[in-house]
Amino acid sequence: MILCCCALRVQAGKHSYYRFTVREGLAGDNIYSIVQDNDGFMWVATETGVSRFDGTTFKNFTVKDGLPSNDVNSLYPDQKGRIWMSPFQKGFCYYYRGKIHSSENDSLLRSLPALSENKGFSEDALGNILINTPTEVIYIDIHNRGIRYPNPYSGPGFFEPILRPTATTLPLSIVKPYLRKYKVHAFNLDWCPPIHPWGPGTVLGWVVDWSDRSFIIFREGMPPRQIKVSDNVISVLPLQRPNVLLTSAAGGYIYDLDADRTKDTLLSGIVVNCCIVDADSGIWLGTSGAGVYYFPLSAGRLISDKGLQVYDFYRRNDELWIGSNNWQFWKLNKDHTAIERKMTPKEVDPVLLSSPEGNMRRLPYYGLVKLLREKGIFKNFMGHKSLMNIKDTFVMATGAGALYKLRPPNLLLDSVNVGQRLTCGYYRNGVYYAGTLDGLFMIPPGQSSYPVKGRTPLVKGSINAIAYSYKNDLLWVTTSDNGVYYIRDDEVVRRFDETNGLTSPICKCLFTDGTKAYVGTIDGLNVIDPEQAFRIDWYKVPDGLPSNNINCIYAEGKQVWVGTSEGLALLDISRVRRKPFFNLVLTNITVSGQGLPSDTGDINLAPGDNNIRFSFAGISLPSLGDVRYSYRLNGLSSIWQQTREQSLHYPSLPPGAYILELYATDRFDGRSNTIRFAFTVQKKWWHYGWVQFAFLLLVLGLFFSVFWWRTQRVQKRRREKVELKSRIIELEQMALRAQMNPHFIFNSLNSFYQYVIDKDLAGASKFIQDFSRLLRLLFETSALPAISLDKELDFLTTYLELERTKHSEAFSYSLQVQPDLLTEEIVIPSFVIQPFIENSIRHGIQNRRDKAGHIDLAVNIAGDCLVVAIADNGVGRRYTEALKQRTITIHNSKGIALTEERIALYNRSHRSNIRFEIIDQYETGTATGTLVLFYFPLNQPI
């Protein structure tokens, strides 16, 4: 299974597409056939194997999986779910229920060897299969019985193929008589071409004539028609009438049979061998050497390519202009579907700055404003952040905090200063709305100065755009990080963010057509419709956008122009999004390494077969991998969980009855069918009641027979345990005294007294609280042989804080705990770490001559051990030993020796393997500190 990571490719004026090659997981780049099966999988035949695609991953099949040959030239899905395959070598095979059937493992196929490399498949309504070759016809009925007929066939015609575009050409003599009106003569034989329903009461048949670059079309009730094209046609696929999809040696294109012309070009300059339209009306083209091209059905069409960065739209009468990079302006054609020409300086006038009713223009394009200033318009107003107009009056917001109401060229009508940097501004019914980095503020009428600092904003956050839907009296406000708000009667009514349908809370632009709000974010276009209960429809790259990062929007009716830094797109939102084909399939079940058929019913598993893995696929081709899976295993947990993985693994299930429930959600938030799979893991034989009862009787008999001998041995062990326990308790008490000796308590109280002398009541209060906490933790846990890791860390941090305070903050410390570590569930022996920290302070840190000492305490999982590391940057053990020889005042700690003895006894009594090591650290021969590593096994009882 290979994860597919495909990149969207776009071309100016053409459709968006995805391309799949061997890099994305395809078996090969030379494509001979593409089909879609009943489950929705796409199957691709290549020169190096067959690929199955579920919209997310490729599963490849080769000779290692049972193919007679990797070079497969045709595929055919039948009604039973079999995928028939024709290798270039003689013979054929089919895939069914996770297995490839060939002459090597199937007796029927072994008895029907194909004598030709060229084979075509057809099926009738009952499910009988006909395999056509140049020399014979093989008929396989629904009971899996095979019959061979010579080609040419001289008997009565009996076969009636399903009207399907993937069917093959058949000998005319073998089909039922009513189909013989589609007769075509080729290779010295009469043939019936593939036929397909094409509108009410009409079928379409075709055959390709490579000799003169033409194809022949058969329509019901009309004579055959030969159509010549400029390239060699390879295949014909009916689309919506009157269009057909042609593949040729020069590309793939849509041909209008009524107009007798090419209507649209999908690919050019590439040999296209095959094509198919999937269940979602997406088009798939298989090429020679360039892999597979997938054109999903989308609402959008690209107008410009990645070379044009679009930042704003301008409307003048019936003209639509765009502002692009390098201060350039471009005019769209009459129907606004293509770029016509570049703007000349003479065409610049203030009308271009006008915005559609209800909208404002954020960061008006500097190139346009510059040209207007050169013409003497707005020359006295600088640093503009937004611009809106009410007829011939403009309202401008500046970065200096001023809102101006003016009439070109330079007539100032009104102004107000808010004393803070503005991001945008709006004006309605005598009220200014000031957008700032701190929120949206409403300014009452008649104000010339209205400082907003300290006032409560109407909307919090960084405001980047404001628009008014005049048809439903809604004021829309977008922010840079908090999503979209709508306001009515100067009160916030509702907020939209990613929790209720918005693709991203980071908004970049806003437009309203008087009813709907069009919100551009960093993750697509969102259309909010108040008339549909504020339903949000969103559009992204797979829907025809050049990029999900939206710069500007313009809408008229059902058409929406979207500008991005990677080009311009036109969306037709009138195209209703129908529910895509979405099917969840259980592709494989593995029990203890052995595969089971995916359609296996309820199963009973042996006690040892409790290692089970489920593989599945949510097939939603337009989602292209954006599929989430929700699951729960009843009997183990009733809580629904989510994953994006395509498998679930339960390595060690306890005995019991289970039901796996699984469903998928696609990128449109559509939900798939739900899979329910029941299975039982049987108990081991000794878990049954009668076995346990018999075993109990046996144990009782043995117990009474050896009672005296066992009693003596138990008493002896009890005595040993009592002695051992007594010794452990004695050592624990000694370790406790070594950790918390009277000298430490005296120094602590002396530090507290110093706080009192200095009248530092806050410091004294904190110190006595920490000291009391340390004593309480000590008394609560001193009688326990082991405590949880979180309590031990709590004790150590409290101890370190007290020591740090006592030593006038001569050192610092840090605690690092692995994020996913459940410290409350891990138990370790109590007070085995503290002596080493005390040693670091007394012998390492205290002997430094500065206050730059540092102790780092790190807790992590390494393999099957909990590793506690204590690192200091003290003077090192060698220096401390030398210092001890020169003075008698150095503290001689016995805590480490006692701890070492205690750990040895603990390991002996608990059959554990707790250990530690002390590492001297050096740099260029100079001691830089000491590292102590503790190893606590996690797979042994503590």
Secondary structure as GFF3:
##gff-version 3
##sequence-region A 1 942
A	DSSP	beta_strand	2	3	.	.	.	ID=ss1
A	DSSP	beta_strand	8	9	.	.	.	ID=ss2
A	DSSP	beta_strand	17	20	.	.	.	ID=ss3
A	DSSP	three_ten_helix	22	24	.	.	.	ID=ss4
A	DSSP	beta_strand	31	36	.	.	.	ID=ss5
A	DSSP	beta_strand	42	46	.	.	.	ID=ss6
A	DSSP	beta_strand	49	53	.	.	.	ID=ss7
A	DSSP	beta_strand	57	61	.	.	.	ID=ss8
A	DSSP	three_ten_helix	63	65	.	.	.	ID=ss9
A	DSSP	beta_strand	72	77	.	.	.	ID=ss10
A	DSSP	beta_strand	83	87	.	.	.	ID=ss11
A	DSSP	beta_strand	93	96	.	.	.	ID=ss12
A	DSSP	beta_strand	99	101	.	.	.	ID=ss13
A	DSSP	alpha_helix	107	111	.	.	.	ID=ss14
A	DSSP	beta_strand	120	123	.	.	.	ID=ss15
A	DSSP	beta_strand	129	132	.	.	.	ID=ss16
A	DSSP	beta_strand	136	140	.	.	.	ID=ss17
A	DSSP	beta_strand	146	150	.	.	.	ID=ss18
A	DSSP	beta_strand	170	171	.	.	.	ID=ss19
A	DSSP	three_ten_helix	172	174	.	.	.	ID=ss20
A	DSSP	three_ten_helix	177	182	.	.	.	ID=ss21
A	DSSP	beta_strand	184	186	.	.	.	ID=ss22
A	DSSP	beta_strand	189	192	.	.	.	ID=ss23
A	DSSP	beta_strand	195	197	.	.	.	ID=ss24
A	DSSP	beta_strand	203	209	.	.	.	ID=ss25
A	DSSP	three_ten_helix	210	212	.	.	.	ID=ss26
A	DSSP	beta_strand	214	219	.	.	.	ID=ss27
A	DSSP	beta_strand	225	228	.	.	.	ID=ss28
A	DSSP	beta_strand	233	238	.	.	.	ID=ss29
A	DSSP	beta_strand	243	248	.	.	.	ID=ss30
A	DSSP	beta_strand	251	256	.	.	.	ID=ss31
A	DSSP	beta_strand	261	268	.	.	.	ID=ss32
A	DSSP	beta_strand	272	277	.	.	.	ID=ss33
A	DSSP	beta_strand	283	287	.	.	.	ID=ss34
A	DSSP	beta_strand	292	295	.	.	.	ID=ss35
A	DSSP	beta_strand	300	302	.	.	.	ID=ss36
A	DSSP	beta_strand	310	316	.	.	.	ID=ss37
A	DSSP	beta_strand	319	324	.	.	.	ID=ss38
A	DSSP	three_ten_helix	325	327	.	.	.	ID=ss39
A	DSSP	beta_strand	328	332	.	.	.	ID=ss40
A	DSSP	beta_strand	339	342	.	.	.	ID=ss41
A	DSSP	three_ten_helix	345	347	.	.	.	ID=ss42
A	DSSP	three_ten_helix	350	353	.	.	.	ID=ss43
A	DSSP	beta_strand	361	362	.	.	.	ID=ss44
A	DSSP	alpha_helix	366	374	.	.	.	ID=ss45
A	DSSP	beta_strand	384	390	.	.	.	ID=ss46
A	DSSP	beta_strand	393	398	.	.	.	ID=ss47
A	DSSP	beta_strand	402	407	.	.	.	ID=ss48
A	DSSP	beta_strand	411	417	.	.	.	ID=ss49
A	DSSP	beta_strand	422	428	.	.	.	ID=ss50
A	DSSP	beta_strand	431	436	.	.	.	ID=ss51
A	DSSP	beta_strand	439	443	.	.	.	ID=ss52
A	DSSP	beta_strand	459	460	.	.	.	ID=ss53
A	DSSP	beta_strand	463	469	.	.	.	ID=ss54
A	DSSP	beta_strand	474	479	.	.	.	ID=ss55
A	DSSP	beta_strand	484	488	.	.	.	ID=ss56
A	DSSP	beta_strand	491	496	.	.	.	ID=ss57
A	DSSP	three_ten_helix	498	500	.	.	.	ID=ss58
A	DSSP	beta_strand	507	512	.	.	.	ID=ss59
A	DSSP	beta_strand	517	521	.	.	.	ID=ss60
A	DSSP	beta_strand	524	529	.	.	.	ID=ss61
A	DSSP	three_ten_helix	530	532	.	.	.	ID=ss62
A	DSSP	beta_strand	535	539	.	.	.	ID=ss63
A	DSSP	three_ten_helix	541	543	.	.	.	ID=ss64
A	DSSP	beta_strand	550	556	.	.	.	ID=ss65
A	DSSP	beta_strand	559	564	.	.	.	ID=ss66
A	DSSP	beta_strand	567	572	.	.	.	ID=ss67
A	DSSP	beta_strand	583	591	.	.	.	ID=ss68
A	DSSP	beta_strand	594	596	.	.	.	ID=ss69
A	DSSP	beta_strand	603	605	.	.	.	ID=ss70
A	DSSP	beta_strand	612	619	.	.	.	ID=ss71
A	DSSP	three_ten_helix	621	623	.	.	.	ID=ss72
A	DSSP	beta_strand	628	634	.	.	.	ID=ss73
A	DSSP	beta_strand	641	643	.	.	.	ID=ss74
A	DSSP	beta_strand	647	650	.	.	.	ID=ss75
A	DSSP	beta_strand	656	665	.	.	.	ID=ss76
A	DSSP	beta_strand	675	681	.	.	.	ID=ss77
A	DSSP	three_ten_helix	685	687	.	.	.	ID=ss78
A	DSSP	alpha_helix	689	705	.	.	.	ID=ss79
A	DSSP	alpha_helix	707	739	.	.	.	ID=ss80
A	DSSP	alpha_helix	742	757	.	.	.	ID=ss81
A	DSSP	alpha_helix	761	781	.	.	.	ID=ss82
A	DSSP	beta_strand	786	788	.	.	.	ID=ss83
A	DSSP	alpha_helix	789	806	.	.	.	ID=ss84
A	DSSP	beta_strand	811	817	.	.	.	ID=ss85
A	DSSP	three_ten_helix	823	825	.	.	.	ID=ss86
A	DSSP	beta_strand	827	829	.	.	.	ID=ss87
A	DSSP	alpha_helix	834	839	.	.	.	ID=ss88
A	DSSP	pi_helix	840	845	.	.	.	ID=ss89
A	DSSP	beta_strand	853	862	.	.	.	ID=ss90
A	DSSP	beta_strand	865	872	.	.	.	ID=ss91
A	DSSP	alpha_helix	877	886	.	.	.	ID=ss92
A	DSSP	alpha_helix	895	910	.	.	.	ID=ss93
A	DSSP	beta_strand	915	923	.	.	.	ID=ss94
A	DSSP	beta_strand	926	937	.	.	.	ID=ss95
###
